[in-house]
Amino acid sequence: MKSFFEGIGSLFSDFLFYPFDLIRELELTNWWAANTLNWVFILICCGALVYWVKQLNIYKANNEDEQDTTAHSFLK
């Protein structure tokens, strides 16, 4: 049983976390390169937010937006 858990530990520390070790070493030389993935995720989230707001404006312009004051029927 001990070897099973050591195998799981080896899988994570030697293989699955290896890219994170590379990023950690890269951060010591170039902070911008190490955080490129974070910036990509931030740009994706900003793009999704802009798309969402534009869609909300389209629904509001067509008067398809229901603005009921109660979120659920049991609140009435």
Gaussian input, Z-matrix of N, CA and C with variables (Angstrom, degrees):
# hf/3-21g

backbone

0 1
 N
 C     1     B1
 C     2     B2     1     A1
 N     3     B3     2     A2     1     D1
 C     4     B4     3     A3     2     D2
 C     5     B5     4     A4     3     D3
 N     6     B6     5     A5     4     D4
 C     7     B7     6     A6     5     D5
 C     8     B8     7     A7     6     D6
 N     9     B9     8     A8     7     D7
 C    10    B10     9     A9     8     D8
 C    11    B11    10    A10     9     D9
 N    12    B12    11    A11    10    D10
 C    13    B13    12    A12    11    D11
 C    14    B14    13    A13    12    D12
 N    15    B15    14    A14    13    D13
 C    16    B16    15    A15    14    D14
 C    17    B17    16    A16    15    D15
 N    18    B18    17    A17    16    D16
 C    19    B19    18    A18    17    D17
 C    20    B20    19    A19    18    D18
 N    21    B21    20    A20    19    D19
 C    22    B22    21    A21    20    D20
 C    23    B23    22    A22    21    D21
 N    24    B24    23    A23    22    D22
 C    25    B25    24    A24    23    D23
 C    26    B26    25    A25    24    D24
 N    27    B27    26    A26    25    D25
 C    28    B28    27    A27    26    D26
 C    29    B29    28    A28    27    D27
 N    30    B30    29    A29    28    D28
 C    31    B31    30    A30    29    D29
 C    32    B32    31    A31    30    D30
 N    33    B33    32    A32    31    D31
 C    34    B34    33    A33    32    D32
 C    35    B35    34    A34    33    D33
 N    36    B36    35    A35    34    D34
 C    37    B37    36    A36    35    D35
 C    38    B38    37    A37    36    D36
 N    39    B39    38    A38    37    D37
 C    40    B40    39    A39    38    D38
 C    41    B41    40    A40    39    D39
 N    42    B42    41    A41    40    D40
 C    43    B43    42    A42    41    D41
 C    44    B44    43    A43    42    D42
 N    45    B45    44    A44    43    D43
 C    46    B46    45    A45    44    D44
 C    47    B47    46    A46    45    D45
 N    48    B48    47    A47    46    D46
 C    49    B49    48    A48    47    D47
 C    50    B50    49    A49    48    D48
 N    51    B51    50    A50    49    D49
 C    52    B52    51    A51    50    D50
 C    53    B53    52    A52    51    D51
 N    54    B54    53    A53    52    D52
 C    55    B55    54    A54    53    D53
 C    56    B56    55    A55    54    D54
 N    57    B57    56    A56    55    D55
 C    58    B58    57    A57    56    D56
 C    59    B59    58    A58    57    D57
 N    60    B60    59    A59    58    D58
 C    61    B61    60    A60    59    D59
 C    62    B62    61    A61    60    D60
 N    63    B63    62    A62    61    D61
 C    64    B64    63    A63    62    D62
 C    65    B65    64    A64    63    D63
 N    66    B66    65    A65    64    D64
 C    67    B67    66    A66    65    D65
 C    68    B68    67    A67    66    D66
 N    69    B69    68    A68    67    D67
 C    70    B70    69    A69    68    D68
 C    71    B71    70    A70    69    D69
 N    72    B72    71    A71    70    D70
 C    73    B73    72    A72    71    D71
 C    74    B74    73    A73    72    D72
 N    75    B75    74    A74    73    D73
 C    76    B76    75    A75    74    D74
 C    77    B77    76    A76    75    D75
 N    78    B78    77    A77    76    D76
 C    79    B79    78    A78    77    D77
 C    80    B80    79    A79    78    D78
 N    81    B81    80    A80    79    D79
 C    82    B82    81    A81    80    D80
 C    83    B83    82    A82    81    D81
 N    84    B84    83    A83    82    D82
 C    85    B85    84    A84    83    D83
 C    86    B86    85    A85    84    D84
 N    87    B87    86    A86    85    D85
 C    88    B88    87    A87    86    D86
 C    89    B89    88    A88    87    D87
 N    90    B90    89    A89    88    D88
 C    91    B91    90    A90    89    D89
 C    92    B92    91    A91    90    D90
 N    93    B93    92    A92    91    D91
 C    94    B94    93    A93    92    D92
 C    95    B95    94    A94    93    D93
 N    96    B96    95    A95    94    D94
 C    97    B97    96    A96    95    D95
 C    98    B98    97    A97    96    D96
 N    99    B99    98    A98    97    D97
 C   100   B100    99    A99    98    D98
 C   101   B101   100   A100    99    D99
 N   102   B102   101   A101   100   D100
 C   103   B103   102   A102   101   D101
 C   104   B104   103   A103   102   D102
 N   105   B105   104   A104   103   D103
 C   106   B106   105   A105   104   D104
 C   107   B107   106   A106   105   D105
 N   108   B108   107   A107   106   D106
 C   109   B109   108   A108   107   D107
 C   110   B110   109   A109   108   D108
 N   111   B111   110   A110   109   D109
 C   112   B112   111   A111   110   D110
 C   113   B113   112   A112   111   D111
 N   114   B114   113   A113   112   D112
 C   115   B115   114   A114   113   D113
 C   116   B116   115   A115   114   D114
 N   117   B117   116   A116   115   D115
 C   118   B118   117   A117   116   D116
 C   119   B119   118   A118   117   D117
 N   120   B120   119   A119   118   D118
 C   121   B121   120   A120   119   D119
 C   122   B122   121   A121   120   D120
 N   123   B123   122   A122   121   D121
 C   124   B124   123   A123   122   D122
 C   125   B125   124   A124   123   D123
 N   126   B126   125   A125   124   D124
 C   127   B127   126   A126   125   D125
 C   128   B128   127   A127   126   D126
 N   129   B129   128   A128   127   D127
 C   130   B130   129   A129   128   D128
 C   131   B131   130   A130   129   D129
 N   132   B132   131   A131   130   D130
 C   133   B133   132   A132   131   D131
 C   134   B134   133   A133   132   D132
 N   135   B135   134   A134   133   D133
 C   136   B136   135   A135   134   D134
 C   137   B137   136   A136   135   D135
 N   138   B138   137   A137   136   D136
 C   139   B139   138   A138   137   D137
 C   140   B140   139   A139   138   D138
 N   141   B141   140   A140   139   D139
 C   142   B142   141   A141   140   D140
 C   143   B143   142   A142   141   D141
 N   144   B144   143   A143   142   D142
 C   145   B145   144   A144   143   D143
 C   146   B146   145   A145   144   D144
 N   147   B147   146   A146   145   D145
 C   148   B148   147   A147   146   D146
 C   149   B149   148   A148   147   D147
 N   150   B150   149   A149   148   D148
 C   151   B151   150   A150   149   D149
 C   152   B152   151   A151   150   D150
 N   153   B153   152   A152   151   D151
 C   154   B154   153   A153   152   D152
 C   155   B155   154   A154   153   D153
 N   156   B156   155   A155   154   D154
 C   157   B157   156   A156   155   D155
 C   158   B158   157   A157   156   D156
 N   159   B159   158   A158   157   D157
 C   160   B160   159   A159   158   D158
 C   161   B161   160   A160   159   D159
 N   162   B162   161   A161   160   D160
 C   163   B163   162   A162   161   D161
 C   164   B164   163   A163   162   D162
 N   165   B165   164   A164   163   D163
 C   166   B166   165   A165   164   D164
 C   167   B167   166   A166   165   D165
 N   168   B168   167   A167   166   D166
 C   169   B169   168   A168   167   D167
 C   170   B170   169   A169   168   D168
 N   171   B171   170   A170   169   D169
 C   172   B172   171   A171   170   D170
 C   173   B173   172   A172   171   D171
 N   174   B174   173   A173   172   D172
 C   175   B175   174   A174   173   D173
 C   176   B176   175   A175   174   D174
 N   177   B177   176   A176   175   D175
 C   178   B178   177   A177   176   D176
 C   179   B179   178   A178   177   D177
 N   180   B180   179   A179   178   D178
 C   181   B181   180   A180   179   D179
 C   182   B182   181   A181   180   D180
 N   183   B183   182   A182   181   D181
 C   184   B184   183   A183   182   D182
 C   185   B185   184   A184   183   D183
 N   186   B186   185   A185   184   D184
 C   187   B187   186   A186   185   D185
 C   188   B188   187   A187   186   D186
 N   189   B189   188   A188   187   D187
 C   190   B190   189   A189   188   D188
 C   191   B191   190   A190   189   D189
 N   192   B192   191   A191   190   D190
 C   193   B193   192   A192   191   D191
 C   194   B194   193   A193   192   D192
 N   195   B195   194   A194   193   D193
 C   196   B196   195   A195   194   D194
 C   197   B197   196   A196   195   D195
 N   198   B198   197   A197   196   D196
 C   199   B199   198   A198   197   D197
 C   200   B200   199   A199   198   D198
 N   201   B201   200   A200   199   D199
 C   202   B202   201   A201   200   D200
 C   203   B203   202   A202   201   D201
 N   204   B204   203   A203   202   D202
 C   205   B205   204   A204   203   D203
 C   206   B206   205   A205   204   D204
 N   207   B207   206   A206   205   D205
 C   208   B208   207   A207   206   D206
 C   209   B209   208   A208   207   D207
 N   210   B210   209   A209   208   D208
 C   211   B211   210   A210   209   D209
 C   212   B212   211   A211   210   D210
 N   213   B213   212   A212   211   D211
 C   214   B214   213   A213   212   D212
 C   215   B215   214   A214   213   D213
 N   216   B216   215   A215   214   D214
 C   217   B217   216   A216   215   D215
 C   218   B218   217   A217   216   D216
 N   219   B219   218   A218   217   D217
 C   220   B220   219   A219   218   D218
 C   221   B221   220   A220   219   D219
 N   222   B222   221   A221   220   D220
 C   223   B223   222   A222   221   D221
 C   224   B224   223   A223   222   D222
 N   225   B225   224   A224   223   D223
 C   226   B226   225   A225   224   D224
 C   227   B227   226   A226   225   D225

   B1=1.4460
   B2=1.5242
   B3=1.3186
   B4=1.4579
   B5=1.5273
   B6=1.3353
   B7=1.4650
   B8=1.5266
   B9=1.3292
   B10=1.4641
   B11=1.5211
   B12=1.3401
   B13=1.4598
   B14=1.5209
   B15=1.3175
   B16=1.4690
   B17=1.5219
   B18=1.3224
   B19=1.4640
   B20=1.5125
   B21=1.3320
   B22=1.4631
   B23=1.5196
   B24=1.3367
   B25=1.4636
   B26=1.5133
   B27=1.3192
   B28=1.4673
   B29=1.5244
   B30=1.3264
   B31=1.4666
   B32=1.5236
   B33=1.3303
   B34=1.4502
   B35=1.5274
   B36=1.3207
   B37=1.4701
   B38=1.5217
   B39=1.3192
   B40=1.4696
   B41=1.5232
   B42=1.3153
   B43=1.4583
   B44=1.5343
   B45=1.3272
   B46=1.4639
   B47=1.5275
   B48=1.3305
   B49=1.4621
   B50=1.5222
   B51=1.3190
   B52=1.4644
   B53=1.5341
   B54=1.3453
   B55=1.4775
   B56=1.5223
   B57=1.3203
   B58=1.4627
   B59=1.5278
   B60=1.3296
   B61=1.4603
   B62=1.5266
   B63=1.3231
   B64=1.4655
   B65=1.5241
   B66=1.3280
   B67=1.4644
   B68=1.5215
   B69=1.3375
   B70=1.4549
   B71=1.5280
   B72=1.3271
   B73=1.4634
   B74=1.5239
   B75=1.3178
   B76=1.4600
   B77=1.5212
   B78=1.3354
   B79=1.4544
   B80=1.5292
   B81=1.3105
   B82=1.4593
   B83=1.5242
   B84=1.3289
   B85=1.4644
   B86=1.5233
   B87=1.3456
   B88=1.4653
   B89=1.5221
   B90=1.3329
   B91=1.4536
   B92=1.5230
   B93=1.3231
   B94=1.4565
   B95=1.5196
   B96=1.3239
   B97=1.4629
   B98=1.5255
   B99=1.3262
   B100=1.4550
   B101=1.5288
   B102=1.3082
   B103=1.4666
   B104=1.5184
   B105=1.3115
   B106=1.4637
   B107=1.5193
   B108=1.3225
   B109=1.4629
   B110=1.5298
   B111=1.3134
   B112=1.4671
   B113=1.5265
   B114=1.3347
   B115=1.4630
   B116=1.5264
   B117=1.3231
   B118=1.4675
   B119=1.5228
   B120=1.3336
   B121=1.4635
   B122=1.5259
   B123=1.3128
   B124=1.4622
   B125=1.5263
   B126=1.3334
   B127=1.4625
   B128=1.5233
   B129=1.3318
   B130=1.4662
   B131=1.5212
   B132=1.3252
   B133=1.4708
   B134=1.5236
   B135=1.3157
   B136=1.4738
   B137=1.5245
   B138=1.3116
   B139=1.4638
   B140=1.5156
   B141=1.3251
   B142=1.4638
   B143=1.5239
   B144=1.3241
   B145=1.4647
   B146=1.5257
   B147=1.3306
   B148=1.4624
   B149=1.5296
   B150=1.3362
   B151=1.4636
   B152=1.5271
   B153=1.3288
   B154=1.4581
   B155=1.5317
   B156=1.3179
   B157=1.4666
   B158=1.5277
   B159=1.3349
   B160=1.4672
   B161=1.5308
   B162=1.3280
   B163=1.4650
   B164=1.5272
   B165=1.3228
   B166=1.4577
   B167=1.5162
   B168=1.3153
   B169=1.4667
   B170=1.5254
   B171=1.3161
   B172=1.4673
   B173=1.5192
   B174=1.3443
   B175=1.4665
   B176=1.5286
   B177=1.3130
   B178=1.4678
   B179=1.5352
   B180=1.3335
   B181=1.4649
   B182=1.5239
   B183=1.3353
   B184=1.4668
   B185=1.5209
   B186=1.3234
   B187=1.4672
   B188=1.5226
   B189=1.3180
   B190=1.4659
   B191=1.5221
   B192=1.3137
   B193=1.4527
   B194=1.5211
   B195=1.3411
   B196=1.4519
   B197=1.5230
   B198=1.3011
   B199=1.4572
   B200=1.5184
   B201=1.3068
   B202=1.4506
   B203=1.5256
   B204=1.3121
   B205=1.4646
   B206=1.5181
   B207=1.3298
   B208=1.4631
   B209=1.5123
   B210=1.2976
   B211=1.4570
   B212=1.5199
   B213=1.3320
   B214=1.4661
   B215=1.5164
   B216=1.3213
   B217=1.4570
   B218=1.5240
   B219=1.3086
   B220=1.4757
   B221=1.5245
   B222=1.3515
   B223=1.4553
   B224=1.5256
   B225=1.3198
   B226=1.4729
   B227=1.4929
   A1=110.52
   A2=116.29
   A3=120.08
   A4=110.85
   A5=116.16
   A6=119.37
   A7=111.54
   A8=117.22
   A9=120.82
   A10=110.43
   A11=116.53
   A12=119.88
   A13=111.78
   A14=117.95
   A15=120.40
   A16=110.36
   A17=116.84
   A18=120.75
   A19=111.92
   A20=116.35
   A21=119.91
   A22=110.22
   A23=116.78
   A24=120.68
   A25=111.62
   A26=116.66
   A27=120.56
   A28=110.76
   A29=117.10
   A30=120.59
   A31=110.64
   A32=116.42
   A33=119.48
   A34=112.02
   A35=117.57
   A36=119.21
   A37=112.89
   A38=118.35
   A39=119.96
   A40=113.54
   A41=117.90
   A42=119.59
   A43=113.59
   A44=116.25
   A45=119.08
   A46=113.22
   A47=117.96
   A48=121.10
   A49=112.60
   A50=118.08
   A51=120.78
   A52=112.90
   A53=119.64
   A54=118.16
   A55=113.21
   A56=117.15
   A57=119.87
   A58=111.35
   A59=116.57
   A60=119.59
   A61=110.89
   A62=116.32
   A63=119.72
   A64=111.56
   A65=116.32
   A66=119.91
   A67=110.64
   A68=116.95
   A69=120.53
   A70=110.93
   A71=117.47
   A72=120.38
   A73=111.59
   A74=117.34
   A75=121.38
   A76=111.16
   A77=116.98
   A78=120.39
   A79=111.78
   A80=117.60
   A81=120.25
   A82=111.89
   A83=117.06
   A84=120.15
   A85=112.81
   A86=117.23
   A87=120.22
   A88=109.27
   A89=116.11
   A90=120.99
   A91=110.94
   A92=118.75
   A93=122.26
   A94=111.71
   A95=117.31
   A96=119.86
   A97=110.94
   A98=117.38
   A99=120.48
   A100=111.59
   A101=117.95
   A102=121.27
   A103=112.90
   A104=117.83
   A105=121.30
   A106=111.25
   A107=117.31
   A108=120.10
   A109=110.87
   A110=117.43
   A111=120.51
   A112=110.72
   A113=116.65
   A114=119.82
   A115=111.25
   A116=117.24
   A117=120.48
   A118=109.75
   A119=116.93
   A120=119.98
   A121=111.44
   A122=117.64
   A123=120.71
   A124=110.46
   A125=117.30
   A126=120.61
   A127=111.83
   A128=117.48
   A129=120.76
   A130=110.29
   A131=117.46
   A132=120.85
   A133=111.42
   A134=117.50
   A135=120.31
   A136=110.70
   A137=117.35
   A138=120.76
   A139=112.06
   A140=117.11
   A141=120.70
   A142=110.79
   A143=117.44
   A144=121.06
   A145=110.94
   A146=117.11
   A147=120.67
   A148=110.30
   A149=117.06
   A150=120.86
   A151=110.92
   A152=116.78
   A153=121.92
   A154=110.82
   A155=117.21
   A156=120.80
   A157=110.40
   A158=117.22
   A159=119.55
   A160=111.00
   A161=116.55
   A162=119.35
   A163=111.31
   A164=117.52
   A165=120.10
   A166=111.33
   A167=116.91
   A168=120.41
   A169=111.57
   A170=118.06
   A171=121.45
   A172=109.92
   A173=116.86
   A174=119.74
   A175=111.45
   A176=116.85
   A177=120.02
   A178=110.83
   A179=117.08
   A180=120.78
   A181=111.56
   A182=118.75
   A183=122.88
   A184=112.43
   A185=117.60
   A186=123.09
   A187=112.40
   A188=117.13
   A189=122.30
   A190=111.19
   A191=116.47
   A192=121.45
   A193=109.77
   A194=116.53
   A195=120.79
   A196=108.39
   A197=116.77
   A198=120.87
   A199=109.22
   A200=115.16
   A201=121.64
   A202=108.33
   A203=116.47
   A204=119.50
   A205=112.92
   A206=117.29
   A207=120.15
   A208=109.91
   A209=115.08
   A210=119.77
   A211=111.52
   A212=117.12
   A213=121.18
   A214=108.91
   A215=114.59
   A216=119.01
   A217=112.05
   A218=118.36
   A219=119.98
   A220=112.40
   A221=118.69
   A222=121.12
   A223=113.11
   A224=117.39
   A225=121.15
   A226=111.49
   D1=-34.43
   D2=-179.52
   D3=-64.41
   D4=-38.72
   D5=-179.57
   D6=-67.91
   D7=-29.28
   D8=177.43
   D9=-62.81
   D10=-48.34
   D11=-179.94
   D12=-70.26
   D13=-32.50
   D14=174.50
   D15=-66.28
   D16=-35.13
   D17=175.90
   D18=-65.18
   D19=-41.75
   D20=176.79
   D21=-63.77
   D22=-42.93
   D23=177.98
   D24=-62.35
   D25=-40.82
   D26=178.56
   D27=-66.31
   D28=-39.67
   D29=179.46
   D30=-58.45
   D31=-47.19
   D32=-177.71
   D33=-72.44
   D34=-48.35
   D35=-173.66
   D36=-75.40
   D37=-29.49
   D38=-176.70
   D39=-95.01
   D40=-28.42
   D41=-173.41
   D42=-117.81
   D43=-55.82
   D44=-171.43
   D45=-73.94
   D46=-30.56
   D47=179.51
   D48=-94.76
   D49=3.69
   D50=-178.64
   D51=-60.22
   D52=-42.15
   D53=176.92
   D54=-60.53
   D55=-34.23
   D56=178.52
   D57=-69.45
   D58=-33.10
   D59=175.08
   D60=-64.93
   D61=-39.43
   D62=177.53
   D63=-64.30
   D64=-41.52
   D65=178.51
   D66=-65.13
   D67=-39.34
   D68=179.14
   D69=-63.51
   D70=-40.16
   D71=177.14
   D72=-69.63
   D73=-34.87
   D74=179.56
   D75=-67.78
   D76=-30.69
   D77=-177.95
   D78=-63.73
   D79=-27.61
   D80=179.91
   D81=-69.82
   D82=-24.87
   D83=-179.33
   D84=-101.46
   D85=-39.38
   D86=-176.16
   D87=-145.89
   D88=105.95
   D89=-177.14
   D90=-66.25
   D91=-40.21
   D92=-177.27
   D93=-64.14
   D94=-41.68
   D95=179.44
   D96=-67.34
   D97=-36.71
   D98=-179.21
   D99=-68.94
   D100=-27.57
   D101=-177.14
   D102=-103.18
   D103=14.66
   D104=179.21
   D105=-59.48
   D106=-41.82
   D107=-179.87
   D108=-62.44
   D109=-38.79
   D110=177.29
   D111=-62.68
   D112=-42.68
   D113=179.52
   D114=-65.25
   D115=-35.96
   D116=177.39
   D117=-63.00
   D118=-44.89
   D119=178.79
   D120=-64.21
   D121=-37.87
   D122=177.86
   D123=-63.70
   D124=-43.02
   D125=178.54
   D126=-64.64
   D127=-39.12
   D128=177.33
   D129=-63.28
   D130=-43.65
   D131=179.01
   D132=-65.27
   D133=-39.61
   D134=177.45
   D135=-64.29
   D136=-41.77
   D137=177.25
   D138=-63.52
   D139=-40.87
   D140=178.04
   D141=-65.96
   D142=-37.50
   D143=178.55
   D144=-65.79
   D145=-42.81
   D146=178.42
   D147=-63.16
   D148=-43.38
   D149=178.71
   D150=-61.86
   D151=-42.94
   D152=-178.81
   D153=-63.45
   D154=-44.51
   D155=-179.86
   D156=-65.73
   D157=-38.71
   D158=177.61
   D159=-63.85
   D160=-40.21
   D161=177.62
   D162=-65.86
   D163=-38.50
   D164=176.33
   D165=-62.57
   D166=-39.42
   D167=178.20
   D168=-66.56
   D169=-35.40
   D170=177.34
   D171=-64.36
   D172=-46.06
   D173=178.86
   D174=-64.59
   D175=-37.32
   D176=179.90
   D177=-68.68
   D178=-38.37
   D179=179.67
   D180=-67.00
   D181=-31.81
   D182=179.78
   D183=-89.16
   D184=4.92
   D185=-177.75
   D186=56.07
   D187=34.05
   D188=176.63
   D189=-95.67
   D190=-0.71
   D191=-176.25
   D192=-87.75
   D193=115.44
   D194=177.96
   D195=-88.96
   D196=118.05
   D197=-179.49
   D198=-111.51
   D199=72.46
   D200=177.14
   D201=-81.56
   D202=140.19
   D203=-176.45
   D204=-74.44
   D205=-19.34
   D206=178.79
   D207=-104.23
   D208=135.48
   D209=-178.51
   D210=-81.11
   D211=-31.20
   D212=-177.81
   D213=-132.82
   D214=158.24
   D215=-178.11
   D216=-67.12
   D217=-27.40
   D218=-178.57
   D219=-76.06
   D220=-6.84
   D221=177.24
   D222=-87.44
   D223=-7.14
   D224=-178.09
   D225=-74.70

